[in-house]
Amino acid sequence: MADYPLGSLGIQIREHWRKYRPQMYAELEKAGTLEESVYAAQEQTADAMYDLTVVKKLPYDQAWELVRKEWAFLPSEDS
């Protein structure tokens, strides 16, 4: 079994998905890919934040607004 270490962002992503994307969460859990998917979202978000803030010199709050809904804090399934 692969190890997918979650930091605080990953834990927040997993909880957000559990609360606001319950169908997706259940499907990923059933498929055995929940932790891998959360880890991937965590890493993609962190990489994008690094690129925007360090490489492109965008202020953190602006960068966060651009990336937070891309992989991590997806819109509710009810939306």
PDB file of N, CA, C and O in Angstrom:
ATOM      1  N   MET A   1       0.852  -1.202   0.000  1.00  0.00           N
ATOM      2  CA  MET A   1       0.000   0.000   0.000  1.00  0.00           C
ATOM      3  C   MET A   1       0.884   1.247   0.000  1.00  0.00           C
ATOM      4  O   MET A   1       1.808   1.358   0.806  1.00  0.00           O
ATOM      5  N   ALA A   2       0.604   2.162  -0.885  1.00  0.00           N
ATOM      6  CA  ALA A   2       1.378   3.389  -0.993  1.00  0.00           C
ATOM      7  C   ALA A   2       1.080   4.312   0.185  1.00  0.00           C
ATOM      8  O   ALA A   2       0.006   4.269   0.784  1.00  0.00           O
ATOM      9  N   ASP A   3       2.060   5.140   0.490  1.00  0.00           N
ATOM     10  CA  ASP A   3       1.911   6.087   1.595  1.00  0.00           C
ATOM     11  C   ASP A   3       1.645   7.472   1.021  1.00  0.00           C
ATOM     12  O   ASP A   3       2.415   7.974   0.202  1.00  0.00           O
ATOM     13  N   TYR A   4       0.556   8.079   1.454  1.00  0.00           N
ATOM     14  CA  TYR A   4       0.180   9.414   0.990  1.00  0.00           C
ATOM     15  C   TYR A   4       0.086  10.333   2.201  1.00  0.00           C
ATOM     16  O   TYR A   4      -0.999  10.521   2.752  1.00  0.00           O
ATOM     17  N   PRO A   5       1.219  10.912   2.622  1.00  0.00           N
ATOM     18  CA  PRO A   5       1.206  11.748   3.824  1.00  0.00           C
ATOM     19  C   PRO A   5       0.437  13.055   3.597  1.00  0.00           C
ATOM     20  O   PRO A   5       0.695  13.796   2.648  1.00  0.00           O
ATOM     21  N   LEU A   6      -0.496  13.305   4.485  1.00  0.00           N
ATOM     22  CA  LEU A   6      -1.289  14.525   4.393  1.00  0.00           C
ATOM     23  C   LEU A   6      -0.833  15.522   5.441  1.00  0.00           C
ATOM     24  O   LEU A   6      -0.672  15.197   6.618  1.00  0.00           O
ATOM     25  N   GLY A   7      -0.631  16.749   4.976  1.00  0.00           N
ATOM     26  CA  GLY A   7      -0.369  17.845   5.889  1.00  0.00           C
ATOM     27  C   GLY A   7      -1.691  18.487   6.271  1.00  0.00           C
ATOM     28  O   GLY A   7      -2.761  17.934   6.015  1.00  0.00           O
ATOM     29  N   SER A   8      -1.608  19.637   6.876  1.00  0.00           N
ATOM     30  CA  SER A   8      -2.847  20.304   7.306  1.00  0.00           C
ATOM     31  C   SER A   8      -3.739  20.637   6.111  1.00  0.00           C
ATOM     32  O   SER A   8      -4.963  20.558   6.218  1.00  0.00           O
ATOM     33  N   LEU A   9      -3.147  21.005   4.977  1.00  0.00           N
ATOM     34  CA  LEU A   9      -3.946  21.289   3.783  1.00  0.00           C
ATOM     35  C   LEU A   9      -4.681  20.033   3.321  1.00  0.00           C
ATOM     36  O   LEU A   9      -5.868  20.093   3.002  1.00  0.00           O
ATOM     37  N   GLY A  10      -3.991  18.909   3.285  1.00  0.00           N
ATOM     38  CA  GLY A  10      -4.610  17.658   2.870  1.00  0.00           C
ATOM     39  C   GLY A  10      -5.751  17.245   3.783  1.00  0.00           C
ATOM     40  O   GLY A  10      -6.783  16.760   3.320  1.00  0.00           O
ATOM     41  N   ILE A  11      -5.566  17.438   5.065  1.00  0.00           N
ATOM     42  CA  ILE A  11      -6.622  17.113   6.030  1.00  0.00           C
ATOM     43  C   ILE A  11      -7.830  18.013   5.807  1.00  0.00           C
ATOM     44  O   ILE A  11      -8.969  17.551   5.867  1.00  0.00           O
ATOM     45  N   GLN A  12      -7.589  19.293   5.550  1.00  0.00           N
ATOM     46  CA  GLN A  12      -8.686  20.222   5.269  1.00  0.00           C
ATOM     47  C   GLN A  12      -9.404  19.843   3.975  1.00  0.00           C
ATOM     48  O   GLN A  12     -10.631  19.910   3.897  1.00  0.00           O
ATOM     49  N   ILE A  13      -8.645  19.451   2.976  1.00  0.00           N
ATOM     50  CA  ILE A  13      -9.238  19.038   1.697  1.00  0.00           C
ATOM     51  C   ILE A  13     -10.138  17.824   1.909  1.00  0.00           C
ATOM     52  O   ILE A  13     -11.278  17.804   1.447  1.00  0.00           O
ATOM     53  N   ARG A  14      -9.623  16.813   2.609  1.00  0.00           N
ATOM     54  CA  ARG A  14     -10.410  15.597   2.851  1.00  0.00           C
ATOM     55  C   ARG A  14     -11.705  15.916   3.590  1.00  0.00           C
ATOM     56  O   ARG A  14     -12.760  15.387   3.241  1.00  0.00           O
ATOM     57  N   GLU A  15     -11.638  16.763   4.594  1.00  0.00           N
ATOM     58  CA  GLU A  15     -12.843  17.127   5.347  1.00  0.00           C
ATOM     59  C   GLU A  15     -13.821  17.930   4.500  1.00  0.00           C
ATOM     60  O   GLU A  15     -15.034  17.749   4.597  1.00  0.00           O
ATOM     61  N   HIS A  16     -13.285  18.813   3.674  1.00  0.00           N
ATOM     62  CA  HIS A  16     -14.138  19.592   2.768  1.00  0.00           C
ATOM     63  C   HIS A  16     -14.864  18.656   1.804  1.00  0.00           C
ATOM     64  O   HIS A  16     -16.071  18.781   1.598  1.00  0.00           O
ATOM     65  N   TRP A  17     -14.128  17.730   1.221  1.00  0.00           N
ATOM     66  CA  TRP A  17     -14.740  16.783   0.290  1.00  0.00           C
ATOM     67  C   TRP A  17     -15.788  15.944   0.999  1.00  0.00           C
ATOM     68  O   TRP A  17     -16.863  15.706   0.449  1.00  0.00           O
ATOM     69  N   ARG A  18     -15.492  15.494   2.207  1.00  0.00           N
ATOM     70  CA  ARG A  18     -16.444  14.664   2.952  1.00  0.00           C
ATOM     71  C   ARG A  18     -17.744  15.420   3.199  1.00  0.00           C
ATOM     72  O   ARG A  18     -18.832  14.852   3.099  1.00  0.00           O
ATOM     73  N   LYS A  19     -17.622  16.696   3.520  1.00  0.00           N
ATOM     74  CA  LYS A  19     -18.800  17.505   3.858  1.00  0.00           C
ATOM     75  C   LYS A  19     -19.549  18.008   2.623  1.00  0.00           C
ATOM     76  O   LYS A  19     -20.777  17.944   2.569  1.00  0.00           O
ATOM     77  N   TYR A  20     -18.809  18.507   1.633  1.00  0.00           N
ATOM     78  CA  TYR A  20     -19.450  19.180   0.495  1.00  0.00           C
ATOM     79  C   TYR A  20     -19.504  18.358  -0.787  1.00  0.00           C
ATOM     80  O   TYR A  20     -20.230  18.709  -1.718  1.00  0.00           O
ATOM     81  N   ARG A  21     -18.743  17.269  -0.844  1.00  0.00           N
ATOM     82  CA  ARG A  21     -18.729  16.394  -2.027  1.00  0.00           C
ATOM     83  C   ARG A  21     -18.926  14.947  -1.593  1.00  0.00           C
ATOM     84  O   ARG A  21     -18.107  14.093  -1.934  1.00  0.00           O
ATOM     85  N   PRO A  22     -19.990  14.648  -0.849  1.00  0.00           N
ATOM     86  CA  PRO A  22     -20.149  13.307  -0.272  1.00  0.00           C
ATOM     87  C   PRO A  22     -20.228  12.190  -1.305  1.00  0.00           C
ATOM     88  O   PRO A  22     -19.737  11.089  -1.053  1.00  0.00           O
ATOM     89  N   GLN A  23     -20.831  12.446  -2.452  1.00  0.00           N
ATOM     90  CA  GLN A  23     -20.916  11.413  -3.481  1.00  0.00           C
ATOM     91  C   GLN A  23     -19.534  11.107  -4.044  1.00  0.00           C
ATOM     92  O   GLN A  23     -19.153   9.942  -4.164  1.00  0.00           O
ATOM     93  N   MET A  24     -18.794  12.136  -4.384  1.00  0.00           N
ATOM     94  CA  MET A  24     -17.440  11.958  -4.898  1.00  0.00           C
ATOM     95  C   MET A  24     -16.566  11.277  -3.844  1.00  0.00           C
ATOM     96  O   MET A  24     -15.802  10.365  -4.160  1.00  0.00           O
ATOM     97  N   TYR A  25     -16.683  11.722  -2.597  1.00  0.00           N
ATOM     98  CA  TYR A  25     -15.920  11.161  -1.485  1.00  0.00           C
ATOM     99  C   TYR A  25     -16.200   9.662  -1.366  1.00  0.00           C
ATOM    100  O   TYR A  25     -15.272   8.860  -1.253  1.00  0.00           O
ATOM    101  N   ALA A  26     -17.476   9.288  -1.391  1.00  0.00           N
ATOM    102  CA  ALA A  26     -17.866   7.880  -1.257  1.00  0.00           C
ATOM    103  C   ALA A  26     -17.350   7.052  -2.433  1.00  0.00           C
ATOM    104  O   ALA A  26     -16.903   5.920  -2.248  1.00  0.00           O
ATOM    105  N   GLU A  27     -17.409   7.611  -3.634  1.00  0.00           N
ATOM    106  CA  GLU A  27     -16.927   6.890  -4.817  1.00  0.00           C
ATOM    107  C   GLU A  27     -15.419   6.662  -4.752  1.00  0.00           C
ATOM    108  O   GLU A  27     -14.933   5.579  -5.075  1.00  0.00           O
ATOM    109  N   LEU A  28     -14.687   7.687  -4.334  1.00  0.00           N
ATOM    110  CA  LEU A  28     -13.236   7.547  -4.211  1.00  0.00           C
ATOM    111  C   LEU A  28     -12.881   6.553  -3.108  1.00  0.00           C
ATOM    112  O   LEU A  28     -11.961   5.747  -3.252  1.00  0.00           O
ATOM    113  N   GLU A  29     -13.618   6.622  -2.016  1.00  0.00           N
ATOM    114  CA  GLU A  29     -13.379   5.703  -0.902  1.00  0.00           C
ATOM    115  C   GLU A  29     -13.653   4.256  -1.335  1.00  0.00           C
ATOM    116  O   GLU A  29     -12.878   3.351  -1.029  1.00  0.00           O
ATOM    117  N   LYS A  30     -14.754   4.057  -2.043  1.00  0.00           N
ATOM    118  CA  LYS A  30     -15.123   2.721  -2.521  1.00  0.00           C
ATOM    119  C   LYS A  30     -14.076   2.180  -3.483  1.00  0.00           C
ATOM    120  O   LYS A  30     -13.757   0.992  -3.462  1.00  0.00           O
ATOM    121  N   ALA A  31     -13.546   3.055  -4.324  1.00  0.00           N
ATOM    122  CA  ALA A  31     -12.537   2.652  -5.298  1.00  0.00           C
ATOM    123  C   ALA A  31     -11.156   2.477  -4.663  1.00  0.00           C
ATOM    124  O   ALA A  31     -10.233   1.971  -5.302  1.00  0.00           O
ATOM    125  N   GLY A  32     -11.022   2.892  -3.419  1.00  0.00           N
ATOM    126  CA  GLY A  32      -9.742   2.780  -2.736  1.00  0.00           C
ATOM    127  C   GLY A  32      -8.741   3.839  -3.133  1.00  0.00           C
ATOM    128  O   GLY A  32      -7.536   3.667  -2.949  1.00  0.00           O
ATOM    129  N   THR A  33      -9.241   4.946  -3.684  1.00  0.00           N
ATOM    130  CA  THR A  33      -8.342   6.002  -4.164  1.00  0.00           C
ATOM    131  C   THR A  33      -8.529   7.334  -3.445  1.00  0.00           C
ATOM    132  O   THR A  33      -8.016   8.356  -3.900  1.00  0.00           O
ATOM    133  N   LEU A  34      -9.247   7.336  -2.340  1.00  0.00           N
ATOM    134  CA  LEU A  34      -9.514   8.590  -1.634  1.00  0.00           C
ATOM    135  C   LEU A  34      -8.224   9.258  -1.170  1.00  0.00           C
ATOM    136  O   LEU A  34      -7.983  10.424  -1.482  1.00  0.00           O
ATOM    137  N   GLU A  35      -7.392   8.528  -0.427  1.00  0.00           N
ATOM    138  CA  GLU A  35      -6.168   9.135   0.112  1.00  0.00           C
ATOM    139  C   GLU A  35      -5.236   9.588  -1.002  1.00  0.00           C
ATOM    140  O   GLU A  35      -4.623  10.651  -0.904  1.00  0.00           O
ATOM    141  N   GLU A  36      -5.123   8.793  -2.057  1.00  0.00           N
ATOM    142  CA  GLU A  36      -4.283   9.167  -3.191  1.00  0.00           C
ATOM    143  C   GLU A  36      -4.816  10.441  -3.853  1.00  0.00           C
ATOM    144  O   GLU A  36      -4.038  11.318  -4.226  1.00  0.00           O
ATOM    145  N   SER A  37      -6.133  10.542  -3.997  1.00  0.00           N
ATOM    146  CA  SER A  37      -6.744  11.710  -4.634  1.00  0.00           C
ATOM    147  C   SER A  37      -6.577  12.961  -3.782  1.00  0.00           C
ATOM    148  O   SER A  37      -6.281  14.038  -4.300  1.00  0.00           O
ATOM    149  N   VAL A  38      -6.767  12.818  -2.483  1.00  0.00           N
ATOM    150  CA  VAL A  38      -6.573  13.958  -1.577  1.00  0.00           C
ATOM    151  C   VAL A  38      -5.118  14.401  -1.623  1.00  0.00           C
ATOM    152  O   VAL A  38      -4.827  15.596  -1.689  1.00  0.00           O
ATOM    153  N   TYR A  39      -4.213  13.441  -1.589  1.00  0.00           N
ATOM    154  CA  TYR A  39      -2.786  13.759  -1.645  1.00  0.00           C
ATOM    155  C   TYR A  39      -2.442  14.495  -2.942  1.00  0.00           C
ATOM    156  O   TYR A  39      -1.698  15.476  -2.928  1.00  0.00           O
ATOM    157  N   ALA A  40      -2.985  14.020  -4.053  1.00  0.00           N
ATOM    158  CA  ALA A  40      -2.733  14.670  -5.340  1.00  0.00           C
ATOM    159  C   ALA A  40      -3.261  16.106  -5.341  1.00  0.00           C
ATOM    160  O   ALA A  40      -2.592  17.012  -5.840  1.00  0.00           O
ATOM    161  N   ALA A  41      -4.446  16.315  -4.791  1.00  0.00           N
ATOM    162  CA  ALA A  41      -5.014  17.670  -4.708  1.00  0.00           C
ATOM    163  C   ALA A  41      -4.149  18.560  -3.834  1.00  0.00           C
ATOM    164  O   ALA A  41      -3.911  19.724  -4.157  1.00  0.00           O
ATOM    165  N   GLN A  42      -3.679  18.003  -2.722  1.00  0.00           N
ATOM    166  CA  GLN A  42      -2.796  18.747  -1.822  1.00  0.00           C
ATOM    167  C   GLN A  42      -1.518  19.175  -2.543  1.00  0.00           C
ATOM    168  O   GLN A  42      -1.099  20.329  -2.451  1.00  0.00           O
ATOM    169  N   GLU A  43      -0.909  18.239  -3.256  1.00  0.00           N
ATOM    170  CA  GLU A  43       0.351  18.519  -3.939  1.00  0.00           C
ATOM    171  C   GLU A  43       0.165  19.487  -5.108  1.00  0.00           C
ATOM    172  O   GLU A  43       0.988  20.381  -5.304  1.00  0.00           O
ATOM    173  N   GLN A  44      -0.897  19.321  -5.881  1.00  0.00           N
ATOM    174  CA  GLN A  44      -1.157  20.230  -7.002  1.00  0.00           C
ATOM    175  C   GLN A  44      -1.410  21.647  -6.496  1.00  0.00           C
ATOM    176  O   GLN A  44      -0.943  22.620  -7.089  1.00  0.00           O
ATOM    177  N   THR A  45      -2.147  21.755  -5.404  1.00  0.00           N
ATOM    178  CA  THR A  45      -2.429  23.067  -4.830  1.00  0.00           C
ATOM    179  C   THR A  45      -1.141  23.716  -4.325  1.00  0.00           C
ATOM    180  O   THR A  45      -0.893  24.895  -4.578  1.00  0.00           O
ATOM    181  N   ALA A  46      -0.334  22.950  -3.619  1.00  0.00           N
ATOM    182  CA  ALA A  46       0.929  23.480  -3.099  1.00  0.00           C
ATOM    183  C   ALA A  46       1.868  23.892  -4.235  1.00  0.00           C
ATOM    184  O   ALA A  46       2.507  24.942  -4.165  1.00  0.00           O
ATOM    185  N   ASP A  47       1.951  23.071  -5.270  1.00  0.00           N
ATOM    186  CA  ASP A  47       2.812  23.398  -6.414  1.00  0.00           C
ATOM    187  C   ASP A  47       2.342  24.669  -7.117  1.00  0.00           C
ATOM    188  O   ASP A  47       3.153  25.516  -7.490  1.00  0.00           O
ATOM    189  N   ALA A  48       1.041  24.795  -7.293  1.00  0.00           N
ATOM    190  CA  ALA A  48       0.493  25.989  -7.942  1.00  0.00           C
ATOM    191  C   ALA A  48       0.746  27.229  -7.094  1.00  0.00           C
ATOM    192  O   ALA A  48       1.072  28.293  -7.620  1.00  0.00           O
ATOM    193  N   MET A  49       0.594  27.085  -5.779  1.00  0.00           N
ATOM    194  CA  MET A  49       0.841  28.218  -4.882  1.00  0.00           C
ATOM    195  C   MET A  49       2.311  28.646  -4.950  1.00  0.00           C
ATOM    196  O   MET A  49       2.615  29.839  -4.973  1.00  0.00           O
ATOM    197  N   TYR A  50       3.201  27.686  -4.980  1.00  0.00           N
ATOM    198  CA  TYR A  50       4.624  27.995  -5.094  1.00  0.00           C
ATOM    199  C   TYR A  50       4.897  28.742  -6.397  1.00  0.00           C
ATOM    200  O   TYR A  50       5.579  29.767  -6.402  1.00  0.00           O
ATOM    201  N   ASP A  51       4.367  28.229  -7.485  1.00  0.00           N
ATOM    202  CA  ASP A  51       4.583  28.856  -8.787  1.00  0.00           C
ATOM    203  C   ASP A  51       4.069  30.296  -8.802  1.00  0.00           C
ATOM    204  O   ASP A  51       4.749  31.206  -9.275  1.00  0.00           O
ATOM    205  N   LEU A  52       2.865  30.483  -8.278  1.00  0.00           N
ATOM    206  CA  LEU A  52       2.274  31.823  -8.320  1.00  0.00           C
ATOM    207  C   LEU A  52       2.941  32.802  -7.367  1.00  0.00           C
ATOM    208  O   LEU A  52       3.138  33.966  -7.716  1.00  0.00           O
ATOM    209  N   THR A  53       3.292  32.347  -6.166  1.00  0.00           N
ATOM    210  CA  THR A  53       3.839  33.285  -5.173  1.00  0.00           C
ATOM    211  C   THR A  53       5.344  33.476  -5.295  1.00  0.00           C
ATOM    212  O   THR A  53       5.834  34.597  -5.156  1.00  0.00           O
ATOM    213  N   VAL A  54       6.086  32.403  -5.552  1.00  0.00           N
ATOM    214  CA  VAL A  54       7.546  32.500  -5.593  1.00  0.00           C
ATOM    215  C   VAL A  54       8.048  32.832  -6.989  1.00  0.00           C
ATOM    216  O   VAL A  54       8.870  33.731  -7.164  1.00  0.00           O
ATOM    217  N   VAL A  55       7.558  32.111  -7.967  1.00  0.00           N
ATOM    218  CA  VAL A  55       8.049  32.302  -9.332  1.00  0.00           C
ATOM    219  C   VAL A  55       7.449  33.551  -9.969  1.00  0.00           C
ATOM    220  O   VAL A  55       8.164  34.372 -10.543  1.00  0.00           O
ATOM    221  N   LYS A  56       6.130  33.685  -9.862  1.00  0.00           N
ATOM    222  CA  LYS A  56       5.456  34.806 -10.528  1.00  0.00           C
ATOM    223  C   LYS A  56       5.221  36.004  -9.623  1.00  0.00           C
ATOM    224  O   LYS A  56       4.698  37.026 -10.067  1.00  0.00           O
ATOM    225  N   LYS A  57       5.604  35.886  -8.350  1.00  0.00           N
ATOM    226  CA  LYS A  57       5.561  36.994  -7.382  1.00  0.00           C
ATOM    227  C   LYS A  57       4.163  37.567  -7.143  1.00  0.00           C
ATOM    228  O   LYS A  57       4.016  38.758  -6.872  1.00  0.00           O
ATOM    229  N   LEU A  58       3.151  36.726  -7.241  1.00  0.00           N
ATOM    230  CA  LEU A  58       1.784  37.153  -6.956  1.00  0.00           C
ATOM    231  C   LEU A  58       1.581  37.157  -5.440  1.00  0.00           C
ATOM    232  O   LEU A  58       2.073  36.255  -4.762  1.00  0.00           O
ATOM    233  N   PRO A  59       0.880  38.133  -4.898  1.00  0.00           N
ATOM    234  CA  PRO A  59       0.603  38.113  -3.456  1.00  0.00           C
ATOM    235  C   PRO A  59      -0.141  36.834  -3.069  1.00  0.00           C
ATOM    236  O   PRO A  59      -0.952  36.318  -3.838  1.00  0.00           O
ATOM    237  N   TYR A  60       0.146  36.332  -1.869  1.00  0.00           N
ATOM    238  CA  TYR A  60      -0.393  35.054  -1.406  1.00  0.00           C
ATOM    239  C   TYR A  60      -1.913  35.004  -1.503  1.00  0.00           C
ATOM    240  O   TYR A  60      -2.465  34.024  -2.004  1.00  0.00           O
ATOM    241  N   ASP A  61      -2.602  36.051  -1.029  1.00  0.00           N
ATOM    242  CA  ASP A  61      -4.067  36.007  -1.024  1.00  0.00           C
ATOM    243  C   ASP A  61      -4.638  35.937  -2.433  1.00  0.00           C
ATOM    244  O   ASP A  61      -5.648  35.271  -2.659  1.00  0.00           O
ATOM    245  N   GLN A  62      -4.010  36.609  -3.372  1.00  0.00           N
ATOM    246  CA  GLN A  62      -4.476  36.537  -4.760  1.00  0.00           C
ATOM    247  C   GLN A  62      -4.220  35.153  -5.351  1.00  0.00           C
ATOM    248  O   GLN A  62      -5.068  34.601  -6.052  1.00  0.00           O
ATOM    249  N   ALA A  63      -3.051  34.603  -5.064  1.00  0.00           N
ATOM    250  CA  ALA A  63      -2.723  33.259  -5.544  1.00  0.00           C
ATOM    251  C   ALA A  63      -3.696  32.241  -4.960  1.00  0.00           C
ATOM    252  O   ALA A  63      -4.172  31.357  -5.672  1.00  0.00           O
ATOM    253  N   TRP A  64      -3.990  32.360  -3.679  1.00  0.00           N
ATOM    254  CA  TRP A  64      -4.902  31.423  -3.022  1.00  0.00           C
ATOM    255  C   TRP A  64      -6.282  31.476  -3.656  1.00  0.00           C
ATOM    256  O   TRP A  64      -6.899  30.431  -3.866  1.00  0.00           O
ATOM    257  N   GLU A  65      -6.774  32.651  -3.962  1.00  0.00           N
ATOM    258  CA  GLU A  65      -8.079  32.783  -4.610  1.00  0.00           C
ATOM    259  C   GLU A  65      -8.094  32.097  -5.973  1.00  0.00           C
ATOM    260  O   GLU A  65      -9.118  31.549  -6.381  1.00  0.00           O
ATOM    261  N   LEU A  66      -6.977  32.122  -6.671  1.00  0.00           N
ATOM    262  CA  LEU A  66      -6.905  31.508  -7.995  1.00  0.00           C
ATOM    263  C   LEU A  66      -6.877  29.978  -7.935  1.00  0.00           C
ATOM    264  O   LEU A  66      -7.437  29.317  -8.811  1.00  0.00           O
ATOM    265  N   VAL A  67      -6.233  29.412  -6.915  1.00  0.00           N
ATOM    266  CA  VAL A  67      -6.026  27.957  -6.924  1.00  0.00           C
ATOM    267  C   VAL A  67      -6.903  27.166  -5.961  1.00  0.00           C
ATOM    268  O   VAL A  67      -7.045  25.956  -6.133  1.00  0.00           O
ATOM    269  N   ARG A  68      -7.483  27.790  -4.978  1.00  0.00           N
ATOM    270  CA  ARG A  68      -8.153  27.023  -3.923  1.00  0.00           C
ATOM    271  C   ARG A  68      -9.322  26.173  -4.423  1.00  0.00           C
ATOM    272  O   ARG A  68      -9.566  25.099  -3.873  1.00  0.00           O
ATOM    273  N   LYS A  69     -10.035  26.611  -5.425  1.00  0.00           N
ATOM    274  CA  LYS A  69     -11.172  25.845  -5.940  1.00  0.00           C
ATOM    275  C   LYS A  69     -10.797  24.944  -7.115  1.00  0.00           C
ATOM    276  O   LYS A  69     -11.620  24.166  -7.596  1.00  0.00           O
ATOM    277  N   GLU A  70      -9.556  25.054  -7.569  1.00  0.00           N
ATOM    278  CA  GLU A  70      -9.118  24.270  -8.728  1.00  0.00           C
ATOM    279  C   GLU A  70      -9.025  22.777  -8.400  1.00  0.00           C
ATOM    280  O   GLU A  70      -9.550  21.948  -9.142  1.00  0.00           O
ATOM    281  N   TRP A  71      -8.357  22.431  -7.287  1.00  0.00           N
ATOM    282  CA  TRP A  71      -8.171  21.028  -6.925  1.00  0.00           C
ATOM    283  C   TRP A  71      -8.628  20.741  -5.501  1.00  0.00           C
ATOM    284  O   TRP A  71      -9.063  19.629  -5.202  1.00  0.00           O
ATOM    285  N   ALA A  72      -8.535  21.720  -4.633  1.00  0.00           N
ATOM    286  CA  ALA A  72      -8.705  21.455  -3.198  1.00  0.00           C
ATOM    287  C   ALA A  72     -10.152  21.616  -2.722  1.00  0.00           C
ATOM    288  O   ALA A  72     -10.811  20.639  -2.369  1.00  0.00           O
ATOM    289  N   PHE A  73     -10.623  22.831  -2.719  1.00  0.00           N
ATOM    290  CA  PHE A  73     -11.928  23.133  -2.123  1.00  0.00           C
ATOM    291  C   PHE A  73     -12.960  23.265  -3.233  1.00  0.00           C
ATOM    292  O   PHE A  73     -13.409  24.356  -3.586  1.00  0.00           O
ATOM    293  N   LEU A  74     -13.309  22.115  -3.757  1.00  0.00           N
ATOM    294  CA  LEU A  74     -14.234  22.043  -4.881  1.00  0.00           C
ATOM    295  C   LEU A  74     -15.617  22.536  -4.485  1.00  0.00           C
ATOM    296  O   LEU A  74     -15.997  22.437  -3.318  1.00  0.00           O
ATOM    297  N   PRO A  75     -16.376  23.066  -5.439  1.00  0.00           N
ATOM    298  CA  PRO A  75     -17.736  23.516  -5.134  1.00  0.00           C
ATOM    299  C   PRO A  75     -18.590  22.360  -4.626  1.00  0.00           C
ATOM    300  O   PRO A  75     -18.325  21.197  -4.930  1.00  0.00           O
ATOM    301  N   SER A  76     -19.586  22.687  -3.873  1.00  0.00           N
ATOM    302  CA  SER A  76     -20.509  21.697  -3.338  1.00  0.00           C
ATOM    303  C   SER A  76     -21.198  20.951  -4.476  1.00  0.00           C
ATOM    304  O   SER A  76     -21.431  21.513  -5.546  1.00  0.00           O
ATOM    305  N   GLU A  77     -21.519  19.691  -4.240  1.00  0.00           N
ATOM    306  CA  GLU A  77     -22.254  18.918  -5.234  1.00  0.00           C
ATOM    307  C   GLU A  77     -23.653  19.483  -5.442  1.00  0.00           C
ATOM    308  O   GLU A  77     -24.274  19.227  -6.473  1.00  0.00           O
ATOM    309  N   ASP A  78     -24.150  20.238  -4.491  1.00  0.00           N
ATOM    310  CA  ASP A  78     -25.475  20.850  -4.598  1.00  0.00           C
ATOM    311  C   ASP A  78     -25.461  22.076  -5.492  1.00  0.00           C
ATOM    312  O   ASP A  78     -26.511  22.528  -5.947  1.00  0.00           O
ATOM    313  N   SER A  79     -24.252  22.625  -5.750  1.00  0.00           N
ATOM    314  CA  SER A  79     -24.152  23.860  -6.550  1.00  0.00           C
ATOM    315  C   SER A  79     -24.416  23.595  -8.012  1.00  0.00           C
ATOM    316  O   SER A  79     -24.373  24.518  -8.825  1.00  0.00           O
TER     317      SER A  79
END
